């Protein structure tokens, strides 16, 4: 079942490569007590993800931060790939979440079958906004699309969420 607005973010341990080496990173620590926009991509270094999705969030990061919102990026890739992609994309300030086994993606109910492209199981392209670990908004792209999960679209969502509060 796919996660939806009002649901709590599942508690899962992810991996992150830092200057101190490989670290466990719990979703509870990423989302707990915070406002977070998390965008997810089918794969680091893939065309739309690298040309549009990550760069949009890098470009608009300060606008999210000005609203007290942290930004995280999720992919079913290993932490080494996520670190290299963050470095290549100059994504300082974005929490890069490596879901190498797809555990978090499956817990969210947002996996996709990429075997036809040689990618195995990956996550769908989506973005969500959560406050204190509870999903307030979820935008899942149609296959091949890039409309509702962009940084610009999520800025409208969080602006609307702020207005409704």
C-alpha positions as CSV (number, residue, x, y, z in Angstrom):
1,X,0.0,0.0,0.0
2,X,1.3,3.4,-0.9
3,X,2.0,5.9,1.8
4,X,-0.4,8.9,1.8
5,X,-1.0,12.2,3.6
6,X,-1.6,11.7,7.3
7,X,0.6,8.6,7.4
8,X,3.8,8.4,9.5
9,X,7.1,7.9,7.7
10,X,8.2,4.3,8.2
11,X,11.1,3.7,10.6
12,X,14.0,2.4,8.5
13,X,17.8,2.5,8.6
14,X,19.5,3.9,5.5
15,X,23.2,4.4,4.8
16,X,25.1,7.5,4.2
17,X,28.8,8.0,3.3
18,X,30.3,10.9,5.3
19,X,33.8,12.2,5.9
20,X,33.9,9.8,8.8
21,X,33.0,6.8,6.7
22,X,29.8,4.8,6.3
23,X,27.1,5.8,8.7
24,X,23.7,4.4,9.6
25,X,21.0,7.1,9.2
26,X,17.5,6.4,10.6
27,X,14.5,7.9,8.9
28,X,13.4,8.9,12.4
29,X,16.4,11.2,12.6
30,X,15.8,12.5,9.1
31,X,12.2,13.4,9.6
32,X,11.6,13.5,13.4
33,X,10.8,17.0,14.8
34,X,11.5,18.6,11.4
35,X,9.9,19.9,8.2
36,X,11.3,17.9,5.3
37,X,10.8,17.8,1.6
38,X,12.1,14.5,0.2
39,X,12.4,14.0,-3.5
40,X,13.1,10.5,-4.9
41,X,14.6,9.5,-8.2
42,X,14.8,6.2,-10.1
43,X,18.6,6.5,-10.1
44,X,21.5,8.8,-9.5
45,X,23.3,10.0,-12.7
46,X,20.3,9.1,-14.9
47,X,19.3,11.7,-17.4
48,X,16.2,13.5,-15.9
49,X,17.4,13.0,-12.4
50,X,20.8,14.6,-13.1
51,X,19.7,17.2,-15.6
52,X,16.5,18.5,-13.9
53,X,15.5,16.9,-10.6
54,X,18.6,17.3,-8.4
55,X,19.7,20.7,-10.0
56,X,16.2,22.1,-9.3
57,X,16.5,21.4,-5.6
58,X,20.1,22.6,-5.5
59,X,19.0,25.9,-7.2
60,X,16.0,26.4,-4.8
61,X,17.6,25.0,-1.6
62,X,17.8,28.4,0.1
63,X,14.1,29.0,-0.5
64,X,13.3,25.8,1.4
65,X,15.7,26.6,4.1
66,X,14.3,30.1,4.5
67,X,11.0,28.4,5.4
68,X,12.7,26.1,7.9
69,X,12.4,23.1,5.6
70,X,15.2,20.6,5.1
71,X,15.7,18.8,1.8
72,X,16.5,15.1,1.3
73,X,17.0,13.1,-1.9
74,X,16.3,9.3,-2.0
75,X,17.4,6.7,-4.5
76,X,17.8,3.0,-4.6
77,X,21.5,3.3,-5.0
78,X,24.4,2.6,-2.7
79,X,25.9,5.3,-0.5
80,X,29.1,5.6,-2.6
81,X,27.0,6.4,-5.7
82,X,24.9,8.9,-3.7
83,X,28.0,10.6,-2.4
84,X,29.5,10.8,-5.9
85,X,26.3,12.2,-7.3
86,X,26.0,14.8,-4.5
87,X,29.6,15.9,-5.2
88,X,29.0,16.0,-9.0
89,X,25.7,17.9,-8.5
90,X,27.1,20.3,-5.9
91,X,24.3,19.2,-3.6
92,X,25.8,20.5,-0.4
93,X,23.0,21.0,2.1
94,X,20.8,18.2,0.7
95,X,20.7,15.0,2.7
96,X,21.4,12.2,0.3
97,X,19.6,9.0,1.3
98,X,21.0,5.7,0.0
99,X,18.3,3.0,0.0
100,X,20.5,0.3,-1.5
101,X,18.2,-2.6,-0.8
102,X,15.0,-0.6,-1.5
103,X,13.8,-1.3,2.0
104,X,12.5,2.3,2.6
105,X,11.1,2.5,-0.9
106,X,9.1,-0.8,-0.4
107,X,7.9,0.5,3.0
108,X,6.6,3.6,1.3
109,X,4.9,1.4,-1.4
110,X,6.6,3.4,-4.1
111,X,8.8,0.9,-5.8
112,X,8.9,0.4,-9.6
113,X,10.1,-2.4,-11.8
114,X,13.1,-1.2,-13.8
115,X,14.2,-4.6,-15.0
116,X,13.3,-3.8,-18.6
117,X,16.0,-1.1,-18.4
118,X,18.5,-3.3,-16.5
119,X,17.9,-1.3,-13.3
120,X,16.1,-3.9,-11.1
121,X,13.7,-2.6,-8.5
122,X,13.9,1.2,-8.1
123,X,11.8,3.9,-6.6
124,X,9.2,5.8,-8.5
125,X,9.9,9.5,-9.1
126,X,8.1,11.4,-6.4
127,X,8.3,14.1,-3.8
128,X,6.8,14.3,-0.4
129,X,6.5,16.9,2.3
130,X,6.5,15.8,6.0
131,X,6.3,17.6,9.3
132,X,7.6,15.7,12.4
133,X,7.6,12.4,10.5
134,X,4.0,12.7,9.2
135,X,3.3,13.0,5.5
136,X,1.5,16.2,4.6
137,X,1.7,15.9,0.9
138,X,2.8,13.3,-1.7
139,X,3.3,13.9,-5.4
140,X,4.0,10.8,-7.5
141,X,5.0,11.2,-11.2
142,X,3.4,9.3,-14.0
143,X,5.9,7.0,-15.7
144,X,8.3,9.1,-17.8
145,X,6.9,12.4,-16.5
146,X,8.6,15.2,-14.5
147,X,6.0,17.7,-13.4
148,X,4.6,17.3,-9.9
149,X,7.8,16.4,-8.0
150,X,10.1,19.3,-9.1
151,X,11.5,21.8,-6.7
152,X,9.2,24.5,-8.1
153,X,6.1,22.3,-7.6
154,X,7.2,21.4,-4.0
155,X,7.7,25.1,-3.2
156,X,4.1,25.7,-4.2
157,X,3.0,22.7,-2.0
158,X,4.9,24.0,1.1
159,X,3.7,27.5,0.4
160,X,0.1,26.2,0.3
161,X,0.7,24.1,3.5
162,X,2.0,27.2,5.3
163,X,-1.0,29.2,4.2
164,X,-3.4,26.5,5.3
165,X,-1.7,26.2,8.8
